[in-house]
Amino acid sequence: MRNGLWKLVSGKLPQPTEAADEILKWKTKAEKAAGEIYLLVESDQRVHFRGHEDPIKMWQLLEAAHLSKKPGACFNVYDDLFSRFRITC
């Protein structure tokens, strides 16, 4: 977000299809975004997107590796959080 690349990474800024100048600008931003992701991710986590240079795909692969959408995982997080605030009488 800091570098104005989040819209591209999140897929909200699709690649232009007509104007060559706009396509070049988009690809330049995509290369910057991929570089930022690569440099900011720890080296042992790069295995999740090895072989991909598309920043949108890189982000999706990282999200799939680290974001659990299973109800059990959410329950465990909430249980851990609320167990710290249990009041004993």
FIKOLZA-1660 file (N, C-alpha, C; in steps of 0.1 Angstrom, whole numbers, plus 5000, padded with zeros to 4 digits):
% residues 89
   i   px   py   pz ch aa at
   1 5008 4988 5000  A  M  N
   1 5000 5000 5000  A  M CA
   1 5009 5012 5000  A  M  C
   2 5020 5011 5007  A  R  N
   2 5029 5023 5009  A  R CA
   2 5034 5028 4995  A  R  C
   3 5035 5019 4986  A  N  N
   3 5041 5023 4973  A  N CA
   3 5030 5025 4962  A  N  C
   4 5017 5024 4966  A  G  N
   4 5006 5026 4957  A  G CA
   4 5004 5014 4948  A  G  C
   5 5008 5002 4953  A  L  N
   5 5007 4990 4944  A  L CA
   5 4996 4980 4949  A  L  C
   6 4989 4983 4960  A  W  N
   6 4979 4974 4965  A  W CA
   6 4968 4971 4956  A  W  C
   7 4963 4981 4949  A  K  N
   7 4952 4979 4939  A  K CA
   7 4956 4968 4929  A  K  C
   8 4968 4969 4924  A  L  N
   8 4973 4959 4915  A  L CA
   8 4973 4945 4921  A  L  C
   9 4980 4944 4933  A  V  N
   9 4982 4931 4939  A  V CA
   9 4968 4925 4943  A  V  C
  10 4959 4933 4947  A  S  N
  10 4946 4928 4951  A  S CA
  10 4937 4924 4940  A  S  C
  11 4941 4928 4928  A  G  N
  11 4933 4925 4916  A  G CA
  11 4923 4935 4912  A  G  C
  12 4923 4946 4920  A  K  N
  12 4913 4957 4917  A  K CA
  12 4917 4966 4905  A  K  C
  13 4929 4965 4901  A  L  N
  13 4934 4973 4890  A  L CA
  13 4938 4963 4879  A  L  C
  14 4928 4959 4870  A  P  N
  14 4931 4949 4860  A  P CA
  14 4941 4954 4850  A  P  C
  15 4948 4945 4843  A  Q  N
  15 4957 4949 4832  A  Q CA
  15 4949 4955 4821  A  Q  C
  16 4953 4966 4816  A  P  N
  16 4947 4972 4804  A  P CA
  16 4948 4963 4792  A  P  C
  17 4939 4964 4783  A  T  N
  17 4939 4955 4771  A  T CA
  17 4942 4963 4758  A  T  C
  18 4941 4976 4758  A  E  N
  18 4942 4983 4745  A  E CA
  18 4955 4991 4743  A  E  C
  19 4956 5002 4751  A  A  N
  19 4967 5012 4749  A  A CA
  19 4980 5006 4754  A  A  C
  20 4989 5005 4744  A  A  N
  20 5003 4999 4747  A  A CA
  20 5010 5006 4758  A  A  C
  21 5008 5020 4759  A  D  N
  21 5014 5028 4769  A  D CA
  21 5009 5024 4783  A  D  C
  22 4996 5022 4784  A  E  N
  22 4989 5018 4796  A  E CA
  22 4993 5004 4801  A  E  C
  23 4995 4995 4791  A  I  N
  23 4999 4982 4794  A  I CA
  23 5013 4982 4800  A  I  C
  24 5022 4990 4794  A  L  N
  24 5036 4991 4798  A  L CA
  24 5036 4996 4813  A  L  C
  25 5028 5007 4815  A  K  N
  25 5028 5012 4829  A  K CA
  25 5023 5002 4839  A  K  C
  26 5013 4994 4835  A  W  N
  26 5007 4984 4844  A  W CA
  26 5018 4973 4847  A  W  C
  27 5025 4969 4836  A  K  N
  27 5035 4958 4838  A  K CA
  27 5047 4963 4847  A  K  C
  28 5050 4976 4845  A  T  N
  28 5060 4982 4854  A  T CA
  28 5056 4981 4868  A  T  C
  29 5044 4985 4871  A  K  N
  29 5039 4985 4885  A  K CA
  29 5038 4970 4890  A  K  C
  30 5035 4961 4881  A  A  N
  30 5034 4947 4885  A  A CA
  30 5048 4942 4889  A  A  C
  31 5058 4946 4881  A  E  N
  31 5072 4942 4885  A  E CA
  31 5076 4948 4898  A  E  C
  32 5072 4960 4900  A  K  N
  32 5076 4966 4913  A  K CA
  32 5069 4959 4925  A  K  C
  33 5056 4956 4923  A  A  N
  33 5048 4949 4933  A  A CA
  33 5054 4935 4936  A  A  C
  34 5058 4928 4925  A  A  N
  34 5064 4915 4927  A  A CA
  34 5077 4916 4935  A  A  C
  35 5085 4926 4931  A  G  N
  35 5097 4928 4938  A  G CA
  35 5096 4931 4953  A  G  C
  36 5086 4940 4956  A  E  N
  36 5083 4943 4970  A  E CA
  36 5079 4931 4978  A  E  C
  37 5070 4923 4972  A  I  N
  37 5066 4910 4979  A  I CA
  37 5078 4901 4981  A  I  C
  38 5086 4899 4971  A  Y  N
  38 5097 4890 4972  A  Y CA
  38 5107 4895 4983  A  Y  C
  39 5110 4908 4983  A  L  N
  39 5120 4913 4993  A  L CA
  39 5114 4914 5007  A  L  C
  40 5101 4916 5009  A  L  N
  40 5096 4917 5022  A  L CA
  40 5092 4904 5029  A  L  C
  41 5091 4893 5020  A  V  N
  41 5088 4880 5026  A  V CA
  41 5101 4873 5030  A  V  C
  42 5101 4867 5042  A  E  N
  42 5113 4860 5046  A  E CA
  42 5117 4849 5037  A  E  C
  43 5129 4846 5036  A  S  N
  43 5134 4836 5025  A  S CA
  43 5128 4822 5027  A  S  C
  44 5125 4818 5039  A  D  N
  44 5119 4805 5040  A  D CA
  44 5104 4804 5036  A  D  C
  45 5098 4816 5034  A  Q  N
  45 5084 4817 5030  A  Q CA
  45 5083 4818 5015  A  Q  C
  46 5094 4821 5008  A  R  N
  46 5093 4823 4994  A  R CA
  46 5090 4810 4986  A  R  C
  47 5091 4798 4993  A  V  N
  47 5088 4786 4987  A  V CA
  47 5073 4785 4983  A  V  C
  48 5065 4793 4989  A  H  N
  48 5050 4793 4986  A  H CA
  48 5047 4799 4972  A  H  C
  49 5056 4808 4967  A  F  N
  49 5053 4814 4954  A  F CA
  49 5065 4812 4944  A  F  C
  50 5074 4802 4947  A  R  N
  50 5085 4800 4938  A  R CA
  50 5080 4797 4924  A  R  C
  51 5086 4804 4914  A  G  N
  51 5083 4801 4900  A  G CA
  51 5072 4811 4895  A  G  C
  52 5067 4819 4904  A  H  N
  52 5056 4829 4900  A  H CA
  52 5062 4843 4901  A  H  C
  53 5059 4851 4890  A  E  N
  53 5064 4865 4890  A  E CA
  53 5052 4874 4890  A  E  C
  54 5040 4869 4889  A  D  N
  54 5028 4877 4889  A  D CA
  54 5024 4880 4903  A  D  C
  55 5024 4893 4907  A  P  N
  55 5022 4897 4921  A  P CA
  55 5008 4893 4926  A  P  C
  56 4999 4893 4917  A  I  N
  56 4985 4888 4922  A  I CA
  56 4985 4874 4926  A  I  C
  57 4992 4865 4918  A  K  N
  57 4993 4851 4920  A  K CA
  57 5001 4849 4933  A  K  C
  58 5012 4857 4934  A  M  N
  58 5021 4855 4946  A  M CA
  58 5013 4858 4959  A  M  C
  59 5005 4868 4959  A  W  N
  59 4997 4872 4970  A  W CA
  59 4987 4861 4973  A  W  C
  60 4980 4856 4963  A  Q  N
  60 4970 4846 4965  A  Q CA
  60 4977 4833 4971  A  Q  C
  61 4989 4829 4966  A  L  N
  61 4995 4818 4971  A  L CA
  61 4999 4819 4986  A  L  C
  62 5004 4831 4989  A  L  N
  62 5008 4834 5003  A  L CA
  62 4995 4834 5012  A  L  C
  63 4984 4839 5007  A  E  N
  63 4972 4839 5015  A  E CA
  63 4967 4825 5017  A  E  C
  64 4968 4817 5007  A  A  N
  64 4963 4803 5008  A  A CA
  64 4972 4795 5018  A  A  C
  65 4984 4798 5018  A  A  N
  65 4993 4791 5027  A  A CA
  65 4991 4795 5042  A  A  C
  66 4987 4808 5044  A  H  N
  66 4987 4813 5058  A  H CA
  66 4974 4817 5064  A  H  C
  67 4964 4817 5055  A  L  N
  67 4951 4821 5060  A  L CA
  67 4942 4809 5061  A  L  C
  68 4939 4805 5073  A  S  N
  68 4930 4793 5075  A  S CA
  68 4916 4798 5075  A  S  C
  69 4907 4792 5067  A  K  N
  69 4893 4796 5067  A  K CA
  69 4884 4786 5073  A  K  C
  70 4890 4777 5081  A  K  N
  70 4883 4767 5087  A  K CA
  70 4877 4772 5101  A  K  C
  71 4865 4768 5104  A  P  N
  71 4859 4773 5116  A  P CA
  71 4867 4768 5129  A  P  C
  72 4873 4757 5129  A  G  N
  72 4880 4752 5140  A  G CA
  72 4892 4761 5144  A  G  C
  73 4899 4766 5133  A  A  N
  73 4910 4775 5136  A  A CA
  73 4905 4788 5142  A  A  C
  74 4894 4794 5137  A  C  N
  74 4888 4806 5143  A  C CA
  74 4884 4803 5158  A  C  C
  75 4878 4792 5160  A  F  N
  75 4874 4789 5174  A  F CA
  75 4886 4788 5183  A  F  C
  76 4897 4782 5179  A  N  N
  76 4909 4781 5187  A  N CA
  76 4915 4795 5190  A  N  C
  77 4915 4804 5180  A  V  N
  77 4920 4817 5183  A  V CA
  77 4911 4824 5193  A  V  C
  78 4898 4824 5191  A  Y  N
  78 4889 4830 5201  A  Y CA
  78 4890 4824 5215  A  Y  C
  79 4891 4811 5215  A  D  N
  79 4892 4804 5228  A  D CA
  79 4905 4808 5235  A  D  C
  80 4916 4809 5228  A  D  N
  80 4928 4814 5234  A  D CA
  80 4927 4828 5239  A  D  C
  81 4921 4837 5231  A  L  N
  81 4920 4851 5234  A  L CA
  81 4911 4852 5247  A  L  C
  82 4900 4846 5247  A  F  N
  82 4891 4848 5258  A  F CA
  82 4895 4840 5271  A  F  C
  83 4904 4830 5269  A  S  N
  83 4908 4823 5281  A  S CA
  83 4918 4832 5289  A  S  C
  84 4923 4842 5283  A  R  N
  84 4932 4851 5290  A  R CA
  84 4925 4860 5299  A  R  C
  85 4912 4862 5297  A  F  N
  85 4904 4872 5304  A  F CA
  85 4893 4865 5313  A  F  C
  86 4895 4852 5316  A  R  N
  86 4885 4845 5325  A  R CA
  86 4887 4850 5339  A  R  C
  87 4875 4853 5345  A  I  N
  87 4875 4858 5358  A  I CA
  87 4871 4846 5367  A  I  C
  88 4879 4845 5377  A  T  N
  88 4876 4834 5387  A  T CA
  88 4870 4840 5400  A  T  C
  89 4860 4834 5405  A  C  N
  89 4853 4839 5417  A  C CA
  89 4858 4831 5429  A  C  C
% end
